[in-house]
Amino acid sequence: MIQALPKIEAVVIRMDKVPYVDLSGIYAMEDAILELQKQQIRVVFTDIHGQPEMMLRKFDIIPDLVDEDHCFTTFHEAAVWLEKYCSLAPDSRNQVMEDTQ
């Protein structure tokens, strides 16, 4: 399914209604993120909390695959960041990423 995505620049994974993630969910999330990154698609988390956050950190999804700077408390915060990120020329995006890290 991920390979069939149209040309997009970023994916926002909203975690506000995810109370629990098991090991199979962690592995599926890791595979999906790796595939998205292979396609040069930026991955952003919002509203991550509790057990799901603990699991993503325990298995190093955060910060190894998704930087801390791409984990937002609210969707609004992510939207503000995405608006800035998507308005930049593609060559400038990597510099913005380096500046925020």
Buried (B, 14 or more C-beta within 10 A) or exposed (E): EBEEEEEEEBBBBBBEEBEEBEEEBBEEBBEBBEBBEEEEBBBBBBBBEEEBBEBBBEBEBBBEBBBEEBBBEEBEBBBEBBEEBEEEEEEEBEEEBEEEE
